[in-house]
Structures are given as C-alpha cells and as structure tokens.
C-alpha cells in the first residue's frame, strides 16, 4: 500500500478566504442595516386623535351624528375630513358647526408613505377643539304671551 499525502488546499486560497469574507461583510453591512430598518419597523401608521372640550365642561358631544361622550371627549379617526360637531348641555345654547380636520404636511402624499410605513416610531397627530357655551336666554313671559295673542288673532282672521 502506498500512502498518499493528505489533500491540502492551496496556500493562496486560504489567504484569500478571510479577506473575501471581510469584504463581503463590510459591503453588505449597509444593506443589512437598511433591511433591518425597513423590515423591523412594520406598518406603524399614524395615530390620529381629535379631542373636543367646552367651557363649561360636561356637554354631550356628537361627531357626525355619533354620540362620543361628555366634554372633554376624544375620538380616534382614520382619515382627514370635515366633521360636524354638536355640543348639547342643559341650560346652554346647543352649538353645531363644521370642523375641518386637514392633514399636516407630513401626511400629504407622497410624504405619508414614509411616515405611515417606514418610521421606526408611531407618528401622532393630536387635535384639540375648544368651544365656549353660551347660556340659554329665556324669553320673558310677557313677550311669549304677546306672540301667542298675535298668532291667535292671525289664525282667526284667516278663516
């Protein structure tokens, strides 16, 4: 039996291997970091919240006809739009108005693609609307009776 010498790798290949591995690692590091940032963030999206407050507090809040609660009341929303807000409180005038809720600059396309998908934190858009309620003014009894007499006399003459 002849003994064959064991197979060995050439010396050049063994010297190149660590250098090649280091080069691939250093070149791939920015790509790896970018992939971690993009894939690690997930879809955070933007948290949007509208808070309605009144002076005095405790008024019933309706947003687009839906009962929300009593002031201060908050609602989360998914899209920007004009909302109809109504405040109702005993002893005070009911207030109803259209409240535009416009997007901030960072939520206008194409910037919203970045803020909704690629930020490593959740973006927040918080809005607060405050209104002062006016006390109800009761009509004087004499005025109400005078209008009632006027209506009665007009209805009698129309027959």
Secondary structure, DSSP 4 states (H G I P E B T S, - for coil): -PPPPPP---HHHHHHHHHHHHHHHHHHHHHHHHHHHHHHH----EEEEEEEEEESS--EEEETTEEEEESSEEEE-SS--EEEEEEE-TTB--EEEEEE-PPPGGGSTTHHHHHHHT-SS-EEEEEEEEEEPPBPPPPPHHHHHHHHHHHHHHHHHT-
